Amino acid sequence: MTGGFLGDFVKGRLHDRFPPRIALGIQTHRAIDSFSDLHPVFRNSTDRLRSSLGRYAPIAVDVIYDHCLARSWDSLIEVDLPQFCNETYAAWESHRSAMPESARNMADAMAQHRSFEQYHEASFIKRTLKAVSQRARKQNPLADAMPAVQEHLSALEADFLVFFPQLVLYVKETMATLTADQSSEGRTR
């Protein structure tokens, strides 16, 4: 859970920078990003928003897919949301020392505001897109993305429901491969 979160904060090679389980999470996060960026359904969602958001459309789709996951959580995920959130926040807290300062600050804010539990709310998505917009280096349209998102939300949710099962399968396969690679590296050291 911590490594998956750190994927947006850690750049470059991971060689011995993190404990194996955290490195596995970071590698999995990176693999998910690559899978998503190349997936035709994700690209279709991106195209829905491209005329309004330009090159920032994939960032908005990533946030909207999180929103769709939260809205469909009970039918897609076996662990209830409060339990998942508590486990995630506890994992982050137990690995604080492995986090860069920017990640610690974000983790603290998300835990304090119980962000995951709010992802199903459109108002939270609007605030999230605005916050992402403010963190970007260049001026961008993300802060004002909600009209375009609302216009396409039904189609984006339909896209997500096609995409998500494929993502789950891909993650299972990727984690099995990465875990096997870590095991074989450990045996050769």
C-alpha positions in Angstrom: 0.0 0.0 0.0 2.8 2.4 0.8 4.7 1.6 -2.3 1.6 2.1 -4.5 1.1 5.5 -3.0 4.8 6.4 -3.4 4.7 5.7 -7.1 3.8 9.4 -7.8 6.5 10.7 -5.5 9.5 8.5 -6.3 11.4 8.9 -9.6 14.4 7.0 -11.0 15.8 3.6 -10.1 14.7 1.8 -7.0 17.8 -0.3 -6.4 18.2 -0.7 -2.6 16.4 2.6 -1.9 13.4 0.9 -0.3 12.5 -2.3 1.5 11.4 -5.0 -1.1 7.7 -4.7 -0.4 7.7 -0.9 -0.9 9.8 -1.3 -4.0 7.2 -3.8 -5.3 4.4 -1.3 -4.7 6.3 1.4 -6.5 7.0 -0.9 -9.5 3.4 -2.0 -9.5 2.2 1.7 -9.5 4.5 2.4 -12.5 3.2 -0.7 -14.3 -0.4 0.4 -13.7 0.4 3.9 -15.1 1.9 2.4 -18.3 -0.9 -0.1 -18.7 -3.5 2.7 -18.3 -1.8 5.1 -20.6 -1.8 2.5 -23.4 -5.1 0.8 -22.8 -7.8 1.6 -25.5 -10.6 2.1 -23.0 -8.6 4.5 -20.9 -7.6 6.3 -24.1 -11.2 6.5 -25.1 -12.0 8.1 -21.8 -9.1 10.5 -22.3 -10.5 11.4 -25.8 -13.8 12.3 -24.2 -12.1 15.1 -22.2 -9.4 16.1 -24.6 -11.2 18.9 -26.3 -11.7 20.6 -22.9 -8.5 19.6 -21.1 -6.0 18.9 -23.8 -2.9 17.1 -22.6 -4.2 17.2 -19.0 -7.1 14.9 -19.9 -5.3 11.7 -18.8 -4.7 13.2 -15.3 -8.4 14.0 -15.0 -9.4 10.5 -16.2 -7.1 9.0 -13.5 -9.0 11.1 -10.8 -12.4 10.3 -12.3 -11.6 6.6 -12.4 -10.8 6.8 -8.7 -14.2 8.5 -8.3 -15.9 5.7 -10.3 -14.1 3.0 -8.2 -15.4 4.7 -5.0 -18.9 4.9 -6.4 -18.8 1.2 -7.3 -16.6 0.0 -4.4 -19.1 -2.4 -2.8 -19.7 -4.3 -6.1 -16.1 -4.4 -7.1 -14.0 -4.9 -4.0 -14.4 -7.6 -1.3 -12.9 -5.5 1.6 -15.2 -2.8 2.9 -14.0 0.8 2.3 -13.6 1.8 5.9 -11.4 -1.3 6.6 -9.3 -0.6 3.4 -8.9 3.0 4.4 -7.8 2.2 8.0 -5.3 -0.4 6.7 -3.9 2.0 4.2 -3.5 4.9 6.6 -1.9 2.6 9.1 0.5 1.2 6.5 1.5 4.7 5.5 2.1 5.7 9.2 4.3 2.6 9.8 6.4 3.5 6.8 6.7 7.2 7.3 10.5 7.0 7.5 10.7 5.6 4.0 8.7 8.4 2.5 10.0 11.6 0.9 8.8 14.7 2.7 6.3 15.6 0.0 4.7 12.1 0.3 4.6 12.3 4.1 2.8 15.6 3.9 0.3 14.3 1.4 -0.2 11.0 3.3 -0.8 13.0 6.5 -3.3 15.3 4.8 -5.2 12.4 3.2 -5.4 10.5 6.5 -6.4 13.5 8.5 -9.2 14.4 6.0 -10.1 10.7 5.3 -9.8 11.4 1.6 -10.5 7.9 0.3 -13.9 8.0 2.0 -14.8 11.1 0.1 -13.8 10.1 -3.4 -17.4 9.1 -4.2 -18.5 12.7 -3.8 -18.4 15.0 -6.9 -17.5 18.0 -4.7 -14.4 16.1 -3.5 -13.4 15.4 -7.1 -13.8 19.0 -7.9 -11.5 20.0 -5.0 -9.0 17.2 -6.0 -8.8 18.4 -9.6 -8.2 22.0 -8.3 -5.5 20.8 -5.9 -3.8 18.8 -8.7 -4.0 21.8 -11.0 -2.3 24.0 -8.4 0.6 21.4 -8.0 1.3 21.4 -11.7 4.2 23.5 -12.9 2.3 25.1 -15.8 -1.1 26.7 -16.0 -3.7 24.1 -16.9 -7.5 23.7 -17.1 -7.9 21.0 -14.4 -9.4 23.4 -11.8 -12.3 24.0 -14.2 -12.7 20.5 -15.5 -16.0 19.6 -13.7 -18.4 20.8 -16.5 -16.6 18.5 -19.0 -16.5 15.7 -16.5 -20.2 16.0 -15.6 -21.0 16.1 -19.3 -19.3 12.8 -19.9 -19.6 11.1 -16.5 -22.0 8.4 -17.5 -19.7 7.4 -20.4 -16.6 7.6 -18.2 -18.3 5.3 -15.7 -19.1 2.8 -18.4 -15.5 3.0 -19.6 -14.3 2.4 -16.1 -16.4 -0.6 -15.6 -14.9 -2.2 -18.7 -11.4 -1.2 -17.8 -11.3 -2.1 -14.1 -11.6 -5.9 -14.4 -8.8 -5.9 -17.0 -6.6 -3.8 -14.7 -7.2 -6.2 -11.8 -6.1 -9.1 -13.9 -3.0 -7.2 -15.2 -2.0 -6.2 -11.6 -2.3 -9.8 -10.4 0.0 -10.9 -13.3 2.4 -8.1 -12.8 2.7 -8.6 -9.1 3.3 -12.3 -9.6 6.1 -11.5 -12.1 7.7 -8.8 -9.9 7.5 -10.9 -6.8 9.2 -13.8 -8.7 11.9 -11.3 -10.0 12.5 -10.1 -6.4 12.8 -13.6 -5.2 15.3 -14.6 -7.8 17.3 -11.4 -7.2 17.5 -12.3 -3.5 18.8 -15.8 -4.3 21.6 -14.4 -6.5 22.9 -11.9 -4.0 
